[in-house]
Amino acid sequence: MKEKLKGLLAGIIFRLIALLTLGQISPILSACVIIEQDGKVLLVDRSDGMGYTIPGGIVRYRETLEECVRREASEETGYNIAITGLIGVYSAVDRDPRFRAVSIAYRGHITGGTQHDSGEGKACWREPEAVLGHMAFDCEHMLKDYLSGRQSLS
């Protein structure tokens, strides 16, 4: 419930700022990482009931995209990760129903840590076919791009 409320409030605040600036505000920047191991991908089963997401989140003011990915992966799953490549840039206007956001998706692998859950949801390993149709935002698009090996610049 807490995560759902945070998302709702962030959306309201972002829309208010967009209104006050007559739409002259940049989208929120986010980043995520797809990690595959033994035919399964690391996901977060969101606590707000929106479905599965790829570990990631909003880039903080004083961090790089890569620092954001490593921090978010650790916070949401307990794992330390290394980034190994780029999957794509996702900028569809309606990609996140809460606010206008652009996301950079990376591929990576685990370098350490121990799996744990977070306020975002439950960290889990799932076969891709089992989660297609049950993913939040445009994470399904990202996962399909990853699985096909194509790089997306949408």
N, C-alpha and C positions, 0 to 999 in steps of 0.2 A: 504494500500500500504506500509506503514511504517513497519508493522509486516512481510510482505512478503519479503521486502528488508533485514530486520534484519535476518530472517531465511536463506536467500540466502547467505549473507555475513558470517554468522556463519558456514554454511556448507563449504564454500570455505576455510575459515581459518582453520577449523578442518581438512579438507582433505590435506591442505598444511602441517600442522604439522604432520599428519600421514605419508605423503610422506617423509618429512625431517627426521623423526625418524624411517624410514623403517617399519612402522606399529607398532612400540613399544609405543603405546599410549593407555591409558585406555579409554573406552567409557565415554561419558558424562552421569552423573547420574541425573535422574529426578524422581519426585514423584507426585502423583495425588490422588484425593479423589472422591469417588462416594457417592452422597447424594441422598436419595430417600425420597419423601414426597408425600403422597396422590396418590401413583401410578405413579408419575412422577419423573424424575431424573434431577438434576441440571447440566446444560451443558453450554458451551460457543460456540456460533455460530461465528466461527472465521472470523475476518475482512479481512483475506487474501483469503477467498473463498475456503479454503480447506475442509470445512465442520464443523461438531460439534466435540468438544473435551470435555474431562472431565477436570474440573478445576485442574491445576497443572503446574509444570514447572521445570526448572533446579535448582538443589541444589547449593546454594552458598558455597564458600569455608569454611566459618566459621559458618555454620548452620547444624543442624541435618536434617534428612529426615522429621521428624515430624514438625520441625520449618518451613521447606520449604513448606510443604503441607498447614499449617495454613496461612503462608504469601501469597502464591499464590492464595489460595481460597479467601482470603480477597481482594487482589488486583484485581482479575478477576471478582468477583461476588459481593463484598461488605459484604459478610457474614463472621462471626466468626464461626469456626467449632471445633468440638471435634472429634478425631479419635477413632473409636470403634473396628477396626479389620483390618486384612490384607486380601486383595483379591488375590494378587499374585505378582510375579516378572516376568517381560517381557523383554526378552533379545534377541529376534530374530535379526539377523544381519541387516535385512532390515526393521525393525519396524518403523523407521523414515527416510524418503527419504532425509532429509537435512544433517544429520550427524549420526555417530554411537552413539547410546544412549541405556541405560538400564533404565527401569522405574519400580518403586515400586508403586502398586496401593493399596490404603486403602479404607475402608468404614468409613463413619462418619455421623454426624448429626450437624445441625445448633444450635449454642448457643446464637447468637445475630447478630446484624448488620442489614443493610438495603440493598436490592439488588441494584446494579448499574452495568453499563457497563464499559469496559476498552479499552485500545488500542488493546488488544488481540481480542476483539469482544464483542458481546452482550450476557450477561447472560440471560439464559432462562430455563424454566421448560418444559420438553417434555416427553411424554409417550415413553418408550423404542422402541416399535414397529414402531413409527413414524420416528425414526432417524436411525434405522438399514439400512445399505446401503448408509448412508450419513455422515459417521464419518471419521475423519482424523486419520492418523497414524494407530495404532492398538487398538484404543479406543473401537472399536466394539468388539474385542476379550475380552477386559477387562469387558465391560458391559455384555456380554454374560456369562462370568465366574461369575460375581456378581449375575446376575439373576438366574443362575443355583445353586448358593450356593457352587460351587466348588472353591478350592484354586489352583491357577495355578503357576507352577514353570517352565516356559518355557525358 
